[in-house]
């Protein structure tokens, strides 16, 4: 879904698919400890993604590639690769937001 939204340059659909990705990833772990985490933070994440210029200014393909790398590593059985892909995505999002705050 995020790929289609990126190709169509559909920002609201891109945000929606981005938001859906994270709880689905946590749910796929089957962890009872991680299970409630998305509910605790996704409202803030959604607000940030929907409003921040940084998310709007990011090339849609970049977001798609960041997300795709995570399950690709998981599917390949590469736990360290999945961890690195997830950390890259989280750090890239953080860096985009920090850079955006510096332009105000």
Secondary structure, 3 states (H helix, E strand, C coil): CHHHHHHCCCHHHHHHHHHHHHHHHHHHHCCCCCCCHHHHHHHHHHHHHHHCHHHHHCCHHHHHHHHHHHHHHHHCCCHHHHHHHHHHHHHHHHHHHHHHHCCC
